[in-house]
Amino acid sequence: MAQALHNRKNDPDGSVQVIFEDNHLLQLLAGERNSHLKTIERQLDVQLHLRGNQIRVSGARADVEIVERLLNELADLIGRGYPLYESDILFAIQILRDNINRRLVDIFLDQVFIASNKKTISPKSAKQKEYIEAIRGYDIVFGIGPAGTGKTYLAMATAVGALAKELVRRIVLVRPAVEAGEKLGFLPGDLAEKVNPYLRPLYDALHDMMDFERANTLILKGVIEVAPLAFMRGRTLNDSFVILDEAQNTTTEQMKMFLTRLGMGSKAVITGDITQIDLPESKPSGLVEAIELLQDVKGIKMVNFTKRDVVRHRLVQDIIEAYEKNEKAKSGPTPEAQRS
């Protein structure tokens, strides 16, 4: 594995030179037409100058330190055979901004599952790494936070991986079928057709990881079950990996019912966003109550994501933040602000 070696110059502007022994590695790091270096310049207020086998980094001291660490960490990944994309650089910058001492190889090379299209599914943030480790180490895990943080997707990847390794005998994917504006009774079709729109996101994620025919075969055999939450009543799930998605839309009774379905050799992951509750105002969220009741129970792990952990398009974080600001503006000043 080629390593990046760097020498620090005591220039007045605080610039640093990062010197590479492997020119091919440096080309991969810089990207086509230096596209990766340009991405780093856009994200951090620095200037990068590539000459020969070295990159000169200049800018504010704090940013220079992050970039120096970033270049060496990315070089380490490339040296281990990791294919570097622009999205990886964006995730890496966020990770090192939060903790400059984090080792990217510990996060990016943690293979959760290799999908049928050969795409490796791995954590893209320190919080996702914490989440994956929690799922591996605990029988019940709550993943709480906004859309786009990978809560359900990573849980499903872990479940499919566990099935492939024969750690469980079946996967059960469930969602509450909450009526948002449309009554189920007025929708055309039989019950399966009526609840299918609620379950479609689970099917989409599953087919992203597994060949379509293979997934359908396992569903027909009952090895993988995708069903509305109501279908869980009265059952005991042994040797299963169970995922409850959109759990913020469960009632107290539904959440209790789901959690008490867990049998021997099983694991449950509950995901939800408590800012997106679609229940009537008269009904409290089962997820909110479960968080309060179970947070100190040994053997249960709560992992809380924030908008900083969003791993979708780079604009998604900005969109979430814009809506949050709008909601705060609508709600008016807080009592503390009014008193001051």
C-alpha positions in Angstrom: 0.0 0.0 0.0 1.4 3.4 -1.0 1.4 6.0 1.8 1.3 9.7 1.5 4.4 11.4 3.0 4.3 15.1 3.8 6.6 17.8 5.0 5.4 20.9 6.7 6.8 24.3 5.7 6.9 27.1 8.1 5.8 29.6 5.5 4.1 32.9 6.7 0.9 31.8 5.0 0.8 28.5 6.8 1.0 26.4 3.6 1.8 22.7 3.7 3.2 20.4 1.1 2.0 16.8 0.8 4.5 14.7 -1.1 3.5 11.3 -2.6 5.8 8.4 -3.4 3.4 6.8 -5.9 2.5 9.0 -8.9 -0.3 6.7 -10.0 -1.9 7.0 -6.6 -1.6 10.8 -6.8 -3.4 10.8 -10.1 -6.3 8.8 -8.7 -6.4 11.1 -5.7 -6.4 14.3 -7.8 -9.1 12.9 -10.1 -9.7 13.4 -13.8 -8.5 17.0 -14.7 -7.9 17.5 -10.9 -11.7 17.2 -10.3 -11.2 15.8 -6.8 -8.9 18.6 -5.8 -11.4 21.1 -7.2 -14.1 19.6 -5.0 -11.9 20.0 -1.9 -11.3 23.6 -2.8 -15.0 24.3 -3.2 -15.8 22.7 0.2 -13.0 24.1 2.2 -11.6 27.6 1.8 -8.1 26.5 0.5 -6.0 26.6 -2.6 -4.5 23.4 -3.9 -1.6 23.4 -6.4 -0.4 20.2 -7.9 3.1 20.0 -9.2 5.1 16.9 -9.9 4.5 14.5 -7.0 3.3 17.0 -4.5 0.3 19.1 -3.6 0.7 22.5 -1.9 -2.1 23.4 0.4 -2.6 27.0 1.4 -5.4 28.8 3.3 -6.6 29.3 6.9 -4.7 27.1 9.4 -7.7 25.1 10.5 -8.7 24.3 6.9 -5.2 23.5 5.9 -5.0 21.0 8.8 -8.2 19.3 7.7 -7.0 19.1 4.0 -3.7 17.7 5.0 -5.3 15.0 7.0 -7.9 14.4 4.3 -5.3 13.9 1.5 -3.4 11.4 3.6 -6.6 9.5 4.6 -7.9 9.4 1.0 -4.5 8.2 -0.2 -4.7 5.4 2.4 -8.1 4.4 1.0 -6.9 4.5 -2.6 -3.8 2.5 -1.7 -6.2 -0.2 -0.3 -8.0 -0.5 -3.6 -11.0 1.8 -2.7 -12.5 3.5 -5.8 -12.8 7.2 -4.9 -15.9 9.2 -6.0 -16.8 12.8 -5.4 -19.5 11.8 -2.9 -16.8 10.0 -0.8 -14.8 13.2 -0.6 -17.9 15.2 0.6 -18.6 12.6 3.3 -14.9 12.4 4.3 -14.7 16.2 4.7 -17.8 16.1 7.0 -16.3 13.3 9.1 -13.0 15.1 9.6 -14.7 18.4 10.3 -16.4 16.7 13.2 -13.3 14.8 14.3 -10.0 15.3 12.5 -8.6 12.2 14.2 -11.1 9.8 12.7 -9.6 7.2 10.4 -11.6 7.0 7.2 -10.5 3.4 6.5 -12.4 2.3 9.6 -15.6 3.8 8.2 -15.4 3.4 4.4 -13.9 -0.1 4.4 -16.5 -1.5 6.8 -18.4 -3.7 4.3 -22.0 -4.2 5.4 -23.1 -6.0 2.3 -22.1 -6.4 -1.4 -25.2 -6.0 -3.5 -26.0 -8.0 -6.6 -24.6 -5.2 -8.9 -21.3 -5.5 -7.0 -21.9 -2.2 -5.2 -20.4 -2.3 -1.8 -22.7 -0.9 0.9 -20.7 0.7 3.7 -21.2 3.5 6.2 -20.5 7.0 4.9 -20.4 8.9 8.2 -19.2 8.4 11.8 -22.9 8.2 12.9 -23.6 5.5 10.3 -20.6 3.5 11.6 -22.0 3.8 15.1 -25.4 2.7 13.8 -24.0 -0.4 12.1 -22.0 -1.4 15.2 -25.1 -0.9 17.3 -27.1 -3.3 15.0 -24.3 -5.9 15.2 -24.0 -5.6 19.0 -27.6 -5.2 20.2 -30.8 -7.2 19.7 -33.0 -4.0 19.6 -31.8 -0.8 18.0 -33.7 2.5 17.4 -32.4 4.6 14.5 -34.0 8.1 14.9 -33.5 11.1 12.7 -34.3 12.8 9.4 -34.8 11.3 6.0 -31.6 10.6 4.0 -29.5 9.5 6.8 -29.5 5.8 5.7 -31.4 4.5 8.7 -33.6 2.0 6.8 -31.2 1.3 4.0 -28.3 0.3 6.2 -30.6 -1.8 8.4 -31.9 -3.7 5.4 -28.3 -4.2 4.1 -27.3 -5.6 7.4 -30.4 -7.9 7.4 -29.7 -9.2 3.9 -26.1 -9.7 4.9 -27.2 -11.7 8.0 -29.5 -13.8 5.9 -26.7 -14.6 3.4 -24.4 -15.6 6.3 -27.3 -17.8 7.7 -27.2 -15.8 11.0 -31.0 -15.6 10.7 -33.6 -17.7 8.8 -35.8 -14.9 7.6 -36.2 -11.1 7.2 -39.5 -9.3 8.1 -39.9 -5.7 6.8 -42.9 -3.9 8.2 -44.4 -0.4 8.0 -47.5 1.2 9.6 -50.1 1.9 6.9 -51.1 5.4 7.9 -53.8 7.0 5.9 -52.5 10.4 4.8 -55.4 12.2 3.2 -56.8 9.1 1.5 -59.0 6.5 3.2 -57.9 2.9 2.4 -61.6 1.9 2.0 -62.0 4.3 -0.9 -58.9 3.2 -2.8 -59.5 0.7 -5.6 -58.3 -3.0 -5.4 -58.1 -5.7 -2.7 -56.2 -5.3 0.6 -52.8 -6.2 -0.9 -53.2 -3.5 -3.6 -54.3 -0.9 -1.0 -51.4 -1.4 1.3 -48.8 -1.8 -1.4 -48.1 1.9 -1.8 -47.1 2.1 1.9 -44.6 -0.8 1.4 -43.1 0.3 -1.9 -40.1 2.0 -0.4 -39.1 -1.2 1.3 -39.4 -3.2 -1.9 -37.3 -0.5 -3.7 -34.5 -0.7 -1.2 -34.6 -4.5 -1.2 -34.4 -4.7 -5.0 -31.4 -2.2 -4.9 -29.5 -4.8 -2.9 -30.7 -8.1 -4.4 -31.4 -9.4 -7.9 -35.1 -8.9 -8.7 -35.8 -12.5 -9.4 -33.9 -13.7 -6.3 -35.7 -11.2 -4.1 -39.1 -12.3 -5.5 -38.3 -16.0 -5.0 -37.4 -15.4 -1.4 -40.6 -13.4 -0.9 -42.7 -16.2 -2.4 -41.0 -18.7 -0.1 -41.6 -16.5 2.9 -37.9 -16.1 3.6 -38.4 -12.4 3.2 -41.7 -10.9 4.2 -42.8 -7.3 3.5 -46.0 -6.5 5.3 -48.0 -3.8 7.0 -47.6 -3.6 10.8 -51.1 -4.9 11.5 -50.0 -8.3 10.1 -47.6 -8.8 13.0 -50.4 -9.2 15.6 -50.4 -12.5 17.5 -47.1 -13.7 16.0 -43.8 -14.7 17.6 -40.8 -14.1 15.3 -37.9 -16.5 16.0 -34.5 -16.4 14.2 -35.6 -13.4 12.3 -34.2 -9.9 11.4 -37.2 -7.6 11.8 -37.2 -4.0 10.6 -40.0 -1.5 11.5 -39.8 1.5 9.2 -41.6 4.9 9.7 -42.1 4.0 13.3 -43.1 7.5 14.2 -46.5 6.7 12.8 -47.2 3.8 15.2 -49.6 4.2 18.1 -48.6 3.2 21.6 -50.5 -0.1 21.2 -48.8 -0.9 17.9 -45.3 -0.2 19.1 -45.8 -2.4 22.2 -47.3 -5.1 20.0 -44.3 -5.0 17.6 -41.6 -5.0 20.3 -43.2 -8.0 22.0 -43.2 -10.1 18.8 -39.5 -10.6 19.1 -38.6 -14.3 19.7 -35.4 -16.3 20.3 -32.5 -15.6 18.0 -34.1 -12.5 16.6 -33.0 -8.9 16.1 -35.2 -5.8 15.6 -34.3 -2.4 14.2 -36.9 0.4 14.5 -36.4 3.5 12.4 -38.3 6.8 12.3 -38.3 10.6 12.2 -40.2 12.1 15.1 -40.5 15.4 13.2 -42.6 13.7 10.5 -45.6 12.2 12.5 -48.7 11.7 10.4 -50.9 10.5 13.2 -54.0 12.5 14.3 -53.1 15.0 17.1 -55.2 13.0 19.6 -52.9 9.9 19.2 -49.4 10.1 20.7 -46.6 8.5 18.6 -45.5 5.1 19.8 -42.0 5.8 18.8 -41.8 9.0 20.9 -43.1 7.1 23.9 -40.8 4.1 23.3 -37.8 6.4 23.3 -38.8 7.8 26.7 -39.6 4.5 28.2 -36.8 2.3 26.9 -33.7 4.5 26.6 -32.3 3.2 29.9 -33.1 -0.5 29.2 -30.0 -2.6 29.0 -29.7 -4.4 25.7 -31.5 -1.7 23.7 -29.5 1.0 21.8 -30.7 4.4 20.6 -28.8 6.0 17.8 -29.8 9.6 17.0 -29.1 11.1 13.6 -29.2 14.8 12.7 -29.3 16.7 9.4 -25.5 16.7 9.5 -25.7 12.9 8.9 -27.7 13.2 5.6 -26.0 11.2 2.9 -28.2 12.0 0.0 -27.6 14.8 -2.6 -25.5 17.6 -1.0 -28.6 19.9 -1.3 -30.7 17.8 1.0 -29.0 19.1 4.1 -29.7 22.6 3.0 -33.3 21.8 2.2 -33.9 20.3 5.6 -32.3 23.3 7.3 -34.4 25.7 5.3 -37.6 24.0 6.3 -36.5 23.9 10.0 -35.9 27.6 9.9 -39.3 28.2 8.3 -41.0 26.1 11.0 -39.2 28.0 13.8 -40.3 31.3 12.2 -43.9 30.2 12.1 -43.9 29.1 15.7 -42.7 32.5 16.8 -40.1 33.5 19.5 -39.6 31.2 22.4 -40.8 32.2 25.9 -37.2 32.8 26.9 -36.6 35.1 23.9 -39.8 37.0 24.7 -38.7 37.6 28.3 -35.3 38.9 27.3 
